[in-house]
Amino acid sequence: MTEFGDLKQKTAVITGANGGMGVAVAAAMAKVGMNVVASDVQDEACPELAAESGILYKRADVSKEQDIIELMEFSKQQFGNISCAVNGAAVEFELGRLAECKTDDFDRLMGINLRGVFLCMKYQILAMLENGGGTIVNMASSTALKPGQLQPAYTASKYGVAGLTQQAAVDYAADGIRINAIAPGNIDTPMLRRALDRRKMGMDVAKEYMPLRRWGTPQEIANAALWLSSDASSFTVGHVLTVEGGMILN
């Protein structure tokens, strides 16, 4: 990972960092020499995070504005300027067509998946404006480009993340803030395994629908986040980078 040397000593704030892709992103950023503030709704960091040096953990519920304000203040107090952010906090969908979707479930999911990204970006941008710029990477989904099945609230939230990303990217590029998104496909995480369980679909059967005939790994998402956060992607603005093994082409 030496190609990301420009990231060394920069500070990253990562939400949704206590499992799956978030853990991989936090660990990868720490390993290239970044100061990392990992955050999630759990009170304590998972063992994988706790074992990594260079990572501090702070609990925050991304649907609560005060939690995000406190997260950003904590990060600035610990490390000074904030250079990078990765917004990955999200909850999964319940299967069903739109008319079967419970209103409370829809509101909860949108409050975390979309409103949470809005709140994080709002305060991350304010912090980055103070120090002349930075990078933000939002976790969208392949469903933002090609809807899946029976997941209306989740799909709507991820379309919203892609739209927020592109609008903010246009609005803040001239201020030195580059904003992009990653659209993961089927990545081997606990969330994916729960989704397959609800569909009563085994891991081996499901991956036969993938052009590469395998699941993606959290590390592959972390590699994309590193690239979008580094100078290697310096001319990339408002892009929704698909990391899904060709699934949306099927």
C-alpha positions in Angstrom: 0.0 0.0 0.0 3.0 2.3 -0.3 1.3 4.0 -3.3 -0.9 5.8 -0.8 2.0 7.5 0.9 0.3 10.9 0.5 -2.3 9.8 3.1 0.3 9.3 5.9 -0.5 11.4 9.0 -3.8 12.6 7.6 -6.9 12.2 9.7 -9.9 10.1 8.6 -13.3 9.8 10.2 -15.1 6.6 9.4 -18.7 5.7 10.3 -20.2 2.3 10.2 -16.7 1.1 11.2 -17.5 -1.7 13.7 -18.1 -4.5 11.2 -17.9 -5.7 7.6 -16.5 -3.1 5.1 -16.1 -0.4 7.7 -13.5 -2.4 9.7 -11.5 -3.1 6.6 -11.5 0.5 5.6 -10.4 1.7 9.0 -7.7 -0.9 9.2 -6.4 -0.2 5.7 -6.2 3.5 6.5 -4.4 2.9 9.7 -1.9 0.7 7.9 -0.9 3.4 5.5 -0.1 5.7 8.4 -3.4 7.7 8.8 -4.9 8.8 12.1 -8.3 7.1 12.2 -11.4 7.8 14.2 -13.7 4.9 13.8 -17.3 5.2 14.8 -20.4 3.1 15.1 -23.5 2.8 17.2 -22.0 0.1 19.4 -20.5 1.3 22.7 -17.2 -0.4 22.2 -15.0 -1.2 19.2 -15.0 -4.8 17.8 -11.9 -6.8 18.5 -10.6 -6.4 14.9 -10.7 -2.6 15.3 -9.3 -2.6 18.8 -6.3 -4.7 17.6 -5.2 -2.1 15.1 -2.8 0.7 16.1 -3.6 4.3 15.1 -7.3 3.9 15.5 -9.5 5.6 18.1 -13.1 4.6 18.6 -16.1 6.8 19.5 -19.7 5.8 19.6 -22.1 7.8 17.4 -25.6 7.3 16.0 -25.5 8.9 12.6 -29.2 9.6 12.7 -28.7 12.0 15.6 -27.2 15.4 14.8 -25.7 16.0 18.2 -23.8 12.7 18.0 -22.2 13.8 14.7 -21.3 17.2 16.1 -19.6 15.5 19.1 -17.9 13.0 16.8 -16.3 15.8 14.7 -15.3 17.7 17.8 -13.7 14.6 19.3 -11.8 14.0 16.1 -10.5 17.6 15.9 -9.5 17.5 19.5 -7.5 14.3 19.1 -5.9 14.9 15.8 -6.5 18.5 14.6 -7.6 19.0 11.0 -9.8 16.3 9.4 -8.7 15.5 5.9 -10.7 12.4 4.9 -14.1 10.9 5.7 -15.7 7.6 4.8 -19.5 7.4 5.5 -20.5 3.7 5.7 -23.1 3.5 8.5 -26.2 1.7 7.1 -28.9 -0.8 8.0 -30.2 -3.5 5.7 -33.6 -3.9 4.2 -36.6 -6.1 4.9 -37.8 -8.1 1.9 -41.1 -7.1 0.4 -42.7 -5.0 -2.3 -43.3 -1.3 -1.7 -46.9 -1.7 -0.6 -45.8 -4.2 2.0 -43.1 -1.9 3.4 -43.9 -0.7 6.9 -43.8 3.1 7.2 -41.8 3.0 10.5 -39.3 0.7 8.9 -39.0 3.0 5.9 -38.5 6.0 8.1 -35.9 4.3 10.3 -33.9 3.0 7.3 -33.9 6.4 5.5 -33.0 8.1 8.8 -29.8 6.1 9.0 -28.8 5.4 5.4 -29.7 8.7 3.9 -30.2 11.3 6.6 -27.2 9.9 8.4 -25.0 10.5 5.3 -26.4 14.1 5.0 -25.6 14.9 8.6 -22.1 13.4 8.4 -21.3 15.3 5.2 -22.6 18.5 6.6 -20.2 18.6 9.5 -17.4 17.0 7.6 -17.6 19.7 5.0 -17.7 22.4 7.6 -14.5 21.0 9.2 -12.8 20.7 5.8 -13.6 24.2 4.8 -11.7 25.3 7.8 -8.5 23.6 6.6 -8.6 24.1 2.9 -10.1 20.9 1.7 -10.3 17.1 2.0 -12.0 14.0 0.6 -15.3 12.4 1.4 -16.2 8.9 0.3 -19.8 7.7 0.8 -21.0 4.1 0.6 -23.8 3.8 -1.9 -24.7 0.4 -3.4 -25.0 -1.3 -6.7 -28.7 -0.9 -6.1 -28.2 2.8 -6.8 -27.4 1.9 -10.3 -29.5 -1.3 -10.8 -32.4 -2.0 -8.5 -32.4 -5.4 -6.8 -35.6 -7.2 -5.8 -38.0 -6.5 -3.0 -36.0 -3.8 -1.3 -37.7 -0.5 -2.0 -36.5 1.5 1.1 -32.9 0.3 0.8 -32.8 1.0 -2.9 -34.3 4.5 -2.4 -31.8 5.3 0.3 -28.8 4.4 -1.8 -30.1 6.3 -4.8 -30.3 9.2 -2.4 -26.7 8.7 -1.3 -25.5 8.8 -4.9 -27.5 11.9 -5.6 -26.2 13.7 -2.4 -22.7 12.7 -3.4 -22.9 14.2 -6.8 -24.7 17.4 -5.8 -22.2 18.1 -3.0 -19.3 17.2 -5.3 -20.3 19.8 -7.8 -21.0 22.4 -5.0 -17.7 22.0 -3.1 -15.1 20.9 -5.7 -13.8 24.5 -6.1 -13.3 24.6 -2.3 -10.8 21.7 -2.5 -13.2 19.1 -1.2 -13.5 16.0 -3.5 -16.6 13.9 -2.8 -17.2 10.5 -4.4 -19.0 7.3 -3.6 -18.5 3.6 -3.8 -21.2 1.3 -5.0 -20.4 -2.2 -3.6 -22.1 -5.3 -4.9 -22.2 -8.6 -3.1 -19.5 -8.2 -0.5 -19.0 -11.0 2.0 -20.2 -9.3 5.1 -22.6 -10.2 8.0 -25.2 -7.9 6.3 -25.0 -9.9 3.1 -25.2 -13.2 4.9 -28.3 -12.0 6.8 -29.9 -10.9 3.5 -29.3 -14.3 1.9 -30.7 -16.1 4.9 -33.9 -14.1 4.6 -34.1 -15.1 0.9 -33.3 -18.7 1.9 -30.4 -18.7 -0.6 -27.2 -20.4 0.2 -23.8 -18.7 -0.3 -22.6 -21.2 -2.9 -25.8 -21.0 -4.9 -26.0 -17.2 -4.8 -22.5 -16.6 -6.1 -23.3 -18.5 -9.3 -25.2 -15.3 -10.3 -21.9 -13.4 -10.1 -19.8 -13.0 -13.3 -16.6 -13.7 -11.3 -18.3 -16.6 -9.5 -17.2 -15.3 -6.1 -18.1 -12.7 -3.5 -16.3 -9.5 -3.2 -14.2 -8.9 -0.1 -14.2 -6.0 2.4 -10.5 -5.4 1.5 -11.5 -4.8 -2.1 -13.8 -2.0 -0.8 -11.1 -0.7 1.4 -8.7 -0.5 -1.6 -11.3 1.6 -3.5 -11.7 3.9 -0.5 -8.0 4.4 -0.2 -7.8 5.3 -3.9 -10.7 7.8 -3.7 -9.1 9.4 -0.6 -5.6 9.7 -2.1 -4.0 12.0 -4.7 -4.1 9.0 -7.1 -7.7 10.0 -7.8 -7.1 13.8 -7.8 -9.2 14.4 -10.9 -12.1 12.2 -9.8 -15.1 14.2 -8.6 -18.7 13.1 -8.0 -18.0 9.6 -9.3 -20.0 6.5 -8.1 -17.4 3.8 -8.4 -18.8 0.4 -8.8 -17.0 -2.4 -7.0 -19.4 -5.3 -7.7 -17.6 -7.8 -10.0 -19.8 -7.1 -13.0 -23.0 -8.0 -11.3 -25.0 -5.0 -12.7 -24.1 -6.0 -16.2 -26.0 -9.3 -15.9 
